[in-house]
Amino acid sequence: MPTTPDPAFAGRTYPAGPVHTVSAAKIAEFARATGAASPLHTDPAAARAAGHAGVLAPPTFLVSLAQATEAQYIEDPAAGIDFSRVVHGEETFTLHRPVVAGDRLVPTLTVESVRAAGGHAMVSTRVDLADEDGAEVAAVRSMLVVRGD
């Protein structure tokens, strides 16, 4: 098994993951954990009054779905990722529309780049999230640093 990330994985797109239903309970739990105090995250009536079909997810809510989707790559033995050496570098979120309770999202992972930097490997991934009809909902980009020896 390789001990450093294989640069040949750059550009690889994995098959779409299973449908994930966004729940109001998970949104409320995430909002509490992150200090997102808006009633739009926990009160269905407030969310409806603001024009949303359900409670509104905080912008960073999708991090857990993105990280679960990245496991396809990280757990692939041929990719050469030693998770004990991974440090999270950065995360960015692009929302094409608000994410609300009841959304059914389909994640697709792309490894955008794998490069060496200062004795370490820098891996950029993107998880595109679409609804079941294929309409774009969001994209989550991550930079993972795989520490060298």
N, C-alpha and C positions, 0 to 999 in steps of 0.2 A: 504494500500500500504506500502511495506517495506520502511524503511528510510536508510538502509545501503545495500550495494551491496550483493546480494545473492551468496555465494560461489558455490552453485550448478550449476551456469552458466559456471564455468570453464570447458573447453573442448567442449563447445557447438559450433557447426558450423551452421551458418545460411544459408538459401538457397542463391544461387548465385544471385547477383543483376542484373539489366538490363545492356545491352551493353552500354558502354560510348565511344563515338567517340572523340578522341583527336584532337583539332583544332589548326591550326597554329596561329590563333588570340589569343587563350587562352595561348599558349606557349609564344608568344611575350609579352603579358600582364604580365604574371608571371615573365618572364625574366627582364622586366623593373622594376617591383615592388621589385625584390630581388637583383637588380644590376648585374645580369648575362649578361655581355656585349659581349659575343662571338657572332659573326655574324651567327654561326650555329643555334642560337635560333630564328633568325629573317629573315635571308636571304636564301630563298630556293635554289638559285644557289650555295651559299657557302656550304649548307648542302649536296647538290647533289655532289659537287666536293669532299667532304670529304667521300662520299660513302653511304650517308643516303638517304632514299626514300622521306623524307620530313624534315622540320625543326626539330631540335633535342630539346627535352624537357630537362631543367635542372634536375639534379637527384632528387631534392625535389619537383618537379612539382606534383607528385602524392599525395601529402598531402591532397589536397582538395577532391579528389575522395575517399581517404581512410577515411577521417573524415565523408564524406557524407554516406559512407557505414557503419561506426560505429554507425550511428544513429539508425539502426535496434535494436541494443542492448541498447543504452543509452535511447531511447524512449520507451522501453518495460517496462511497469509499474511493472511487476513481477521481473525485474532485480534489482530494488531498487536503481537506480541511481538518485540522486538529482543533476541535472546539475548545479545548482547555487553553489554547493559545490565542483565542479570539477576543479582541477588545472592540467594543462598539465605537465607531468613529463619528458618524453623524446620521441624521435621518431628516428627510424633507417630505412634505405632503403637498400634493396638488389635488385639490377638490374641484371636480367639474360640476358638482351640485352637492347640496347638503346630504349627509347620511342620516337616516332616521330609522327608528324602530320599525321593524317589519320589512326593511329592505332585504332582498335576497341577492347576495353578491357572489360573483364567481372570480376567484383570484388566478392570475397567470404570472408566473415568475420568469424573468429574464436576467441572466448574468450579463451585465453591461460591459464590465471590464475586469481584468485581473492583471495587476502590474506590480513590479518590485519597486520598493522605495526604502532606502536606508536600511537594508537588511531584513525588511519586513515585506509582507504582501498586502496590497490594498485591493479589496474586492468590492466592486460596486454592483448592487442588484437593484432591480425595479420590479415591484409587484403592481400590475395593473388590475384594477377592480372594475368589473362591469356588472350590469344587471343581467338577468336571465335572457333578455332580448339582445344583449351585446352592446348596449349603450354604455359609454364610459362614465364611471362614477368618480374614480380617484386613481391616483398613482402614488405609491410610497417608494421612495428611493433611500437605500441604505448604503453606508460605507462601512465595511468591516476591515479591521486591521488584524492580520494574522501575524503575531509576533514571530520573528525569526529565532534561530538558536542562539 
